[in-house]
Amino acid sequence: MIFSRLRKIDTSIFLGHLFFLVYGFFVFYYNKERLFTDTSYYLFQIINFRQFAIEHERFISIISQLIPYSLMELGASVKSIILGYQLNDFLYYYLIFLTIVHIFKDVESGILLILALVLSVSYIFFFPNT
């Protein structure tokens, strides 16, 4: 009984990591397609004004701009900053998954996070800043 539960948890965690591997591939493969509306505007603000782009007092958006802002400050190319923005989006969800599964030890909630990402992919995949 204990081994069957352990095998189920290990399989679920493995599938979760596999999902994020595939998700990360698509994030970087479609990085140009994901650059419209809010994302391109925020990148424009970060690069031109050399500060975080905080609109409508949404200070939580600083989290989604940490990597591109850091790359901009380090003098990276625009392509690197764009890829950094995509990396930031990917890491945000992956770190939430890792926290849920490995720190809180709640595999079911980790699977629910993946399910939410899969079911809402047509709404949020090309709007990474929402």
FITORVO-835573 format. One record per residue: chain; residue in three letters; x, y, z of N, C-alpha, C in turn. Coordinates in nm, 4 decimals. Example, Ala and Ser with C-alpha at 12.3 -4.5 7.8 and 13.67 -1.06 7.14 Angstrom:
BEGIN
(site "A"; "ALA"; (1.3190; -0.5690; 0.7800); (1.2300; -0.4500; 0.7800); (1.3200; -0.3300; 0.7800))
(site "A"; "SER"; (1.2850; -0.2250; 0.7080); (1.3670; -0.1060; 0.7140); (1.2900; 0.0030; 0.7870))
//
This chain:
BEGIN
(site "A"; "MET"; (0.0817; -0.1188; 0.0000); (0.0000; 0.0000; 0.0000); (0.0866; 0.1260; 0.0000))
(site "A"; "ILE"; (0.1858; 0.1279; 0.0858); (0.2726; 0.2453; 0.0928); (0.3511; 0.2602; -0.0376))
(site "A"; "PHE"; (0.3984; 0.1477; -0.0934); (0.4770; 0.1548; -0.2165); (0.3930; 0.2000; -0.3353))
(site "A"; "SER"; (0.2673; 0.1592; -0.3409); (0.1824; 0.2030; -0.4525); (0.1568; 0.3532; -0.4435))
(site "A"; "ARG"; (0.1381; 0.4062; -0.3222); (0.1190; 0.5515; -0.3056); (0.2469; 0.6259; -0.3416))
(site "A"; "LEU"; (0.3617; 0.5736; -0.2986); (0.4901; 0.6358; -0.3297); (0.5148; 0.6353; -0.4798))
(site "A"; "ARG"; (0.4827; 0.5270; -0.5471); (0.4997; 0.5183; -0.6917); (0.4085; 0.6196; -0.7613))
(site "A"; "LYS"; (0.2856; 0.6351; -0.7119); (0.1916; 0.7320; -0.7697); (0.2453; 0.8740; -0.7552))
(site "A"; "ILE"; (0.2990; 0.9062; -0.6378); (0.3523; 1.0403; -0.6141); (0.4747; 1.0643; -0.7015))
(site "A"; "ASP"; (0.5647; 0.9682; -0.7082); (0.6841; 0.9840; -0.7912); (0.6468; 1.0027; -0.9376))
(site "A"; "THR"; (0.5499; 0.9277; -0.9865); (0.5052; 0.9414; -1.1253); (0.4438; 1.0783; -1.1491))
(site "A"; "SER"; (0.3631; 1.1244; -1.0547); (0.2999; 1.2562; -1.0693); (0.4037; 1.3674; -1.0713))
(site "A"; "ILE"; (0.5005; 1.3595; -0.9836); (0.6054; 1.4611; -0.9808); (0.6877; 1.4564; -1.1091))
(site "A"; "PHE"; (0.7204; 1.3361; -1.1557); (0.7949; 1.3225; -1.2805); (0.7171; 1.3831; -1.3967))
(site "A"; "LEU"; (0.5879; 1.3544; -1.4048); (0.5055; 1.4106; -1.5121); (0.4962; 1.5620; -1.5007))
(site "A"; "GLY"; (0.4969; 1.6129; -1.3789); (0.4970; 1.7576; -1.3594); (0.6234; 1.8218; -1.4133))
(site "A"; "HIS"; (0.7374; 1.7615; -1.3817); (0.8639; 1.8134; -1.4345); (0.8701; 1.7997; -1.5865))
(site "A"; "LEU"; (0.8173; 1.6892; -1.6387); (0.8126; 1.6696; -1.7833); (0.7245; 1.7757; -1.8495))
(site "A"; "PHE"; (0.6113; 1.8068; -1.7872); (0.5249; 1.9122; -1.8404); (0.6007; 2.0441; -1.8492))
(site "A"; "PHE"; (0.6725; 2.0806; -1.7441); (0.7434; 2.2081; -1.7453); (0.8610; 2.2071; -1.8426))
(site "A"; "LEU"; (0.9177; 2.0918; -1.8694); (1.0206; 2.0827; -1.9723); (0.9603; 2.1158; -2.1086))
(site "A"; "VAL"; (0.8458; 2.0574; -2.1385); (0.7779; 2.0844; -2.2661); (0.7283; 2.2294; -2.2697))
(site "A"; "TYR"; (0.6719; 2.2755; -2.1595); (0.6235; 2.4137; -2.1506); (0.7383; 2.5123; -2.1736))
(site "A"; "GLY"; (0.8529; 2.4859; -2.1124); (0.9692; 2.5719; -2.1318); (1.0170; 2.5728; -2.2753))
(site "A"; "PHE"; (1.0143; 2.4568; -2.3402); (1.0516; 2.4517; -2.4816); (0.9614; 2.5429; -2.5636))
(site "A"; "PHE"; (0.8302; 2.5333; -2.5423); (0.7373; 2.6153; -2.6191); (0.7476; 2.7640; -2.5847))
(site "A"; "VAL"; (0.7787; 2.7940; -2.4606); (0.7982; 2.9343; -2.4213); (0.9113; 2.9964; -2.5027))
(site "A"; "PHE"; (1.0222; 2.9246; -2.5162); (1.1355; 2.9793; -2.5904); (1.1186; 2.9673; -2.7413))
(site "A"; "TYR"; (1.0514; 2.8629; -2.7863); (1.0304; 2.8454; -2.9291); (0.9381; 2.9542; -2.9847))
(site "A"; "TYR"; (0.8363; 2.9901; -2.9089); (0.7405; 3.0922; -2.9532); (0.7663; 3.2271; -2.8864))
(site "A"; "ASN"; (0.8909; 3.2589; -2.8583); (0.9182; 3.3825; -2.7848); (0.8790; 3.5067; -2.8636))
(site "A"; "LYS"; (0.8920; 3.5057; -2.9952); (0.8531; 3.6233; -3.0743); (0.7017; 3.6373; -3.0821))
(site "A"; "GLU"; (0.6311; 3.5264; -3.0890); (0.4863; 3.5305; -3.0960); (0.4250; 3.5807; -2.9658))
(site "A"; "ARG"; (0.4968; 3.5622; -2.8559); (0.4459; 3.6050; -2.7256); (0.4743; 3.7530; -2.6975))
(site "A"; "LEU"; (0.5372; 3.8210; -2.7921); (0.5748; 3.9610; -2.7716); (0.4739; 4.0568; -2.8340))
(site "A"; "PHE"; (0.3605; 4.0679; -2.7786); (0.2674; 4.1695; -2.8235); (0.1843; 4.2137; -2.7039))
(site "A"; "THR"; (0.1083; 4.3172; -2.7213); (0.0271; 4.3822; -2.6185); (0.1120; 4.4206; -2.4983))
(site "A"; "ASP"; (0.0764; 4.3724; -2.3812); (0.1411; 4.4170; -2.2577); (0.2901; 4.3863; -2.2535))
(site "A"; "THR"; (0.3291; 4.2698; -2.2998); (0.4690; 4.2292; -2.2917); (0.5600; 4.3240; -2.3680))
(site "A"; "SER"; (0.5238; 4.3550; -2.4907); (0.6085; 4.4452; -2.5693); (0.6091; 4.5855; -2.5104))
(site "A"; "TYR"; (0.4953; 4.6284; -2.4587); (0.4900; 4.7610; -2.3962); (0.5791; 4.7676; -2.2726))
(site "A"; "TYR"; (0.5723; 4.6639; -2.1889); (0.6558; 4.6626; -2.0686); (0.8037; 4.6545; -2.1034))
(site "A"; "LEU"; (0.8377; 4.5747; -2.2031); (0.9780; 4.5687; -2.2461); (1.0249; 4.7040; -2.2979))
(site "A"; "PHE"; (0.9402; 4.7705; -2.3737); (0.9730; 4.9051; -2.4225); (0.9989; 4.9993; -2.3054))
(site "A"; "GLN"; (0.9138; 4.9944; -2.2044); (0.9298; 5.0803; -2.0866); (1.0591; 5.0487; -2.0110))
(site "A"; "ILE"; (1.0861; 4.9201; -1.9929); (1.2062; 4.8794; -1.9191); (1.3325; 4.9250; -1.9914))
(site "A"; "ILE"; (1.3381; 4.9018; -2.1221); (1.4591; 4.9326; -2.1973); (1.4783; 5.0832; -2.2143))
(site "A"; "ASN"; (1.3739; 5.1558; -2.2477); (1.3880; 5.2989; -2.2759); (1.3988; 5.3853; -2.1515))
(site "A"; "PHE"; (1.3256; 5.3518; -2.0465); (1.3275; 5.4359; -1.9268); (1.4155; 5.3795; -1.8160))
(site "A"; "ARG"; (1.4722; 5.2608; -1.8405); (1.5661; 5.1983; -1.7479); (1.5105; 5.1888; -1.6059))
(site "A"; "GLN"; (1.3857; 5.1463; -1.5984); (1.3208; 5.1241; -1.4694); (1.2084; 5.0224; -1.4873))
(site "A"; "PHE"; (1.1579; 4.9720; -1.3762); (1.0474; 4.8773; -1.3839); (0.9246; 4.9474; -1.4399))
(site "A"; "ALA"; (0.8492; 4.8762; -1.5190); (0.7266; 4.9307; -1.5778); (0.6097; 4.8926; -1.4880))
(site "A"; "ILE"; (0.5675; 4.9870; -1.4076); (0.4563; 4.9628; -1.3157); (0.3388; 5.0472; -1.3632))
(site "A"; "GLU"; (0.2380; 4.9801; -1.4147); (0.1194; 5.0483; -1.4649); (0.0031; 5.0240; -1.3707))
(site "A"; "HIS"; (-0.0776; 5.1239; -1.3493); (-0.1986; 5.1141; -1.2677); (-0.1689; 5.0639; -1.1271))
(site "A"; "GLU"; (-0.0533; 5.1003; -1.0746); (-0.0095; 5.0636; -0.9401); (-0.0108; 4.9121; -0.9161))
(site "A"; "ARG"; (0.0229; 4.8365; -1.0171); (0.0339; 4.6910; -1.0045); (0.1788; 4.6561; -0.9737))
(site "A"; "PHE"; (0.2158; 4.6703; -0.8496); (0.3546; 4.6496; -0.8092); (0.3971; 4.5036; -0.8187))
(site "A"; "ILE"; (0.3009; 4.4132; -0.8223); (0.3332; 4.2710; -0.8363); (0.3988; 4.2423; -0.9706))
(site "A"; "SER"; (0.3809; 4.3312; -1.0690); (0.4416; 4.3077; -1.2007); (0.5940; 4.3194; -1.1965))
(site "A"; "ILE"; (0.6479; 4.3688; -1.0881); (0.7941; 4.3733; -1.0730); (0.8515; 4.2323; -1.0787))
(site "A"; "ILE"; (0.7781; 4.1352; -1.0241); (0.8249; 3.9963; -1.0255); (0.8458; 3.9487; -1.1685))
(site "A"; "SER"; (0.7539; 3.9849; -1.2579); (0.7657; 3.9389; -1.3964); (0.8692; 4.0173; -1.4756))
(site "A"; "GLN"; (0.9298; 4.1185; -1.4140); (1.0277; 4.2012; -1.4837); (1.1679; 4.1935; -1.4237))
(site "A"; "LEU"; (1.1879; 4.1092; -1.3259); (1.3174; 4.1031; -1.2579); (1.4319; 4.0632; -1.3508))
(site "A"; "ILE"; (1.4148; 3.9551; -1.4242); (1.5232; 3.9071; -1.5118); (1.5486; 4.0034; -1.6273))
(site "A"; "PRO"; (1.4446; 4.0496; -1.7004); (1.4750; 4.1426; -1.8099); (1.5354; 4.2740; -1.7604))
(site "A"; "TYR"; (1.4916; 4.3210; -1.6451); (1.5489; 4.4442; -1.5905); (1.6963; 4.4231; -1.5536))
(site "A"; "SER"; (1.7254; 4.3086; -1.4915); (1.8643; 4.2792; -1.4546); (1.9528; 4.2673; -1.5781))
(site "A"; "LEU"; (1.9022; 4.2012; -1.6814); (1.9789; 4.1897; -1.8057); (2.0004; 4.3254; -1.8706))
(site "A"; "MET"; (1.9006; 4.4112; -1.8647); (1.9137; 4.5458; -1.9207); (2.0213; 4.6238; -1.8454))
(site "A"; "GLU"; (2.0212; 4.6109; -1.7142); (2.1216; 4.6805; -1.6337); (2.2626; 4.6264; -1.6608))
(site "A"; "LEU"; (2.2727; 4.5000; -1.6960); (2.4027; 4.4408; -1.7267); (2.4494; 4.4699; -1.8689))
(site "A"; "GLY"; (2.3648; 4.5358; -1.9481); (2.4022; 4.5740; -2.0834); (2.3841; 4.4636; -2.1863))
(site "A"; "ALA"; (2.2917; 4.3737; -2.1613); (2.2677; 4.2634; -2.2551); (2.1984; 4.3145; -2.3813))
(site "A"; "SER"; (2.2025; 4.2337; -2.4850); (2.1374; 4.2704; -2.6102); (1.9853; 4.2626; -2.5942))
(site "A"; "VAL"; (1.9147; 4.3229; -2.6886); (1.7683; 4.3226; -2.6832); (1.7154; 4.1797; -2.6940))
(site "A"; "LYS"; (1.7769; 4.0982; -2.7770); (1.7340; 3.9589; -2.7896); (1.7485; 3.8856; -2.6564))
(site "A"; "SER"; (1.8571; 3.9104; -2.5858); (1.8766; 3.8475; -2.4554); (1.7732; 3.8958; -2.3546))
(site "A"; "ILE"; (1.7388; 4.0224; -2.3611); (1.6382; 4.0768; -2.2701); (1.5019; 4.0137; -2.2985))
(site "A"; "ILE"; (1.4706; 3.9962; -2.4271); (1.3438; 3.9317; -2.4644); (1.3404; 3.7882; -2.4146))
(site "A"; "LEU"; (1.4488; 3.7149; -2.4348); (1.4547; 3.5771; -2.3856); (1.4511; 3.5732; -2.2329))
(site "A"; "GLY"; (1.5103; 3.6731; -2.1697); (1.5033; 3.6822; -2.0242); (1.3615; 3.7034; -1.9750))
(site "A"; "TYR"; (1.2854; 3.7807; -2.0500); (1.1446; 3.8012; -2.0142); (1.0686; 3.6694; -2.0226))
(site "A"; "GLN"; (1.0968; 3.5910; -2.1273); (1.0310; 3.4612; -2.1419); (1.0764; 3.3655; -2.0324))
(site "A"; "LEU"; (1.2044; 3.3690; -1.9989); (1.2569; 3.2854; -1.8915); (1.1901; 3.3201; -1.7591))
(site "A"; "ASN"; (1.1705; 3.4484; -1.7346); (1.1079; 3.4938; -1.6114); (0.9662; 3.4379; -1.5996))
(site "A"; "ASP"; (0.8926; 3.4387; -1.7092); (0.7566; 3.3848; -1.7094); (0.7569; 3.2354; -1.6802))
(site "A"; "PHE"; (0.8473; 3.1632; -1.7449); (0.8573; 3.0189; -1.7230); (0.8958; 2.9885; -1.5789))
(site "A"; "LEU"; (0.9979; 3.0563; -1.5278); (1.0450; 3.0303; -1.3912); (0.9398; 3.0622; -1.2859))
(site "A"; "TYR"; (0.8570; 3.1615; -1.3122); (0.7520; 3.1989; -1.2177); (0.6615; 3.0793; -1.1885))
(site "A"; "TYR"; (0.6097; 3.0178; -1.2939); (0.5201; 2.9039; -1.2743); (0.5948; 2.7802; -1.2260))
(site "A"; "TYR"; (0.7154; 2.7594; -1.2733); (0.7904; 2.6410; -1.2328); (0.8300; 2.6495; -1.0849))
(site "A"; "LEU"; (0.8685; 2.7660; -1.0391); (0.9033; 2.7806; -0.8976); (0.7813; 2.7644; -0.8076))
(site "A"; "ILE"; (0.6657; 2.8079; -0.8550); (0.5430; 2.7837; -0.7786); (0.5173; 2.6339; -0.7695))
(site "A"; "PHE"; (0.5325; 2.5630; -0.8820); (0.5143; 2.4177; -0.8826); (0.6124; 2.3506; -0.7865))
(site "A"; "LEU"; (0.7397; 2.3881; -0.7930); (0.8393; 2.3270; -0.7047); (0.8084; 2.3544; -0.5581))
(site "A"; "THR"; (0.7637; 2.4743; -0.5281); (0.7283; 2.5088; -0.3904); (0.6117; 2.4240; -0.3415))
(site "A"; "ILE"; (0.5089; 2.4119; -0.4238); (0.3922; 2.3336; -0.3851); (0.4284; 2.1869; -0.3641))
(site "A"; "VAL"; (0.5034; 2.1305; -0.4573); (0.5291; 1.9860; -0.4550); (0.6376; 1.9473; -0.3561))
(site "A"; "HIS"; (0.7467; 2.0228; -0.3507); (0.8607; 1.9798; -0.2701); (0.8662; 2.0432; -0.1312))
(site "A"; "ILE"; (0.8177; 2.1643; -0.1171); (0.8217; 2.2268; 0.0155); (0.6937; 2.1982; 0.0929))
(site "A"; "PHE"; (0.5780; 2.2207; 0.0271); (0.4507; 2.1952; 0.0942); (0.4079; 2.0488; 0.0873))
(site "A"; "LYS"; (0.4771; 1.9700; 0.0055); (0.4486; 1.8266; -0.0096); (0.3033; 1.8007; -0.0484))
(site "A"; "ASP"; (0.2510; 1.8840; -0.1383); (0.1125; 1.8705; -0.1820); (0.1101; 1.8441; -0.3328))
(site "A"; "VAL"; (0.1252; 1.7180; -0.3679); (0.1356; 1.6790; -0.5083); (0.0063; 1.7104; -0.5830))
(site "A"; "GLU"; (-0.1073; 1.6892; -0.5184); (-0.2349; 1.7132; -0.5849); (-0.2502; 1.8592; -0.6267))
(site "A"; "SER"; (-0.2083; 1.9514; -0.5422); (-0.2157; 2.0936; -0.5778); (-0.1185; 2.1274; -0.6902))
(site "A"; "GLY"; (-0.0042; 2.0605; -0.6932); (0.0890; 2.0802; -0.8038); (0.0285; 2.0357; -0.9360))
(site "A"; "ILE"; (-0.0422; 1.9236; -0.9319); (-0.1096; 1.8757; -1.0524); (-0.2212; 1.9726; -1.0917))
(site "A"; "LEU"; (-0.2894; 2.0298; -0.9943); (-0.3940; 2.1284; -1.0245); (-0.3357; 2.2537; -1.0885))
(site "A"; "LEU"; (-0.2169; 2.2943; -1.0464); (-0.1510; 2.4083; -1.1107); (-0.1228; 2.3770; -1.2573))
(site "A"; "ILE"; (-0.0721; 2.2590; -1.2837); (-0.0453; 2.2185; -1.4221); (-0.1757; 2.2134; -1.5019))
(site "A"; "LEU"; (-0.2797; 2.1595; -1.4405); (-0.4088; 2.1524; -1.5073); (-0.4604; 2.2925; -1.5400))
(site "A"; "ALA"; (-0.4434; 2.3859; -1.4476); (-0.4854; 2.5243; -1.4737); (-0.4056; 2.5849; -1.5890))
(site "A"; "LEU"; (-0.2761; 2.5569; -1.5946); (-0.1952; 2.6078; -1.7055); (-0.2359; 2.5454; -1.8382))
(site "A"; "VAL"; (-0.2641; 2.4163; -1.8380); (-0.3020; 2.3477; -1.9613); (-0.4383; 2.3960; -2.0103))
(site "A"; "LEU"; (-0.5336; 2.4072; -1.9201); (-0.6683; 2.4466; -1.9604); (-0.6771; 2.5932; -2.0023))
(site "A"; "SER"; (-0.5888; 2.6751; -1.9486); (-0.5941; 2.8169; -1.9825); (-0.4862; 2.8572; -2.0822))
(site "A"; "VAL"; (-0.4204; 2.7606; -2.1435); (-0.3082; 2.7908; -2.2318); (-0.3495; 2.8800; -2.3479))
(site "A"; "SER"; (-0.4696; 2.8643; -2.3982); (-0.5117; 2.9494; -2.5102); (-0.5346; 3.0933; -2.4657))
(site "A"; "TYR"; (-0.5489; 3.1166; -2.3354); (-0.5715; 3.2515; -2.2855); (-0.4443; 3.3174; -2.2337))
(site "A"; "ILE"; (-0.3557; 3.2408; -2.1693); (-0.2407; 3.3039; -2.1051); (-0.1068; 3.2784; -2.1722))
(site "A"; "PHE"; (-0.0971; 3.1788; -2.2606); (0.0339; 3.1481; -2.3170); (0.0885; 3.2642; -2.3980))
(site "A"; "PHE"; (0.0032; 3.3311; -2.4726); (0.0495; 3.4433; -2.5539); (0.0289; 3.5768; -2.4847))
(site "A"; "PHE"; (-0.0111; 3.5755; -2.3584); (-0.0200; 3.6942; -2.2754); (0.0579; 3.6685; -2.1474))
(site "A"; "PRO"; (0.1893; 3.6596; -2.1530); (0.2650; 3.6160; -2.0369); (0.2631; 3.7125; -1.9192))
(site "A"; "ASN"; (0.2190; 3.8335; -1.9395); (0.2254; 3.9301; -1.8305); (0.0923; 3.9473; -1.7597))
(site "A"; "THR"; (-0.0064; 3.8649; -1.7916); (-0.1377; 3.8807; -1.7280); (-0.1534; 3.7883; -1.6122))
//
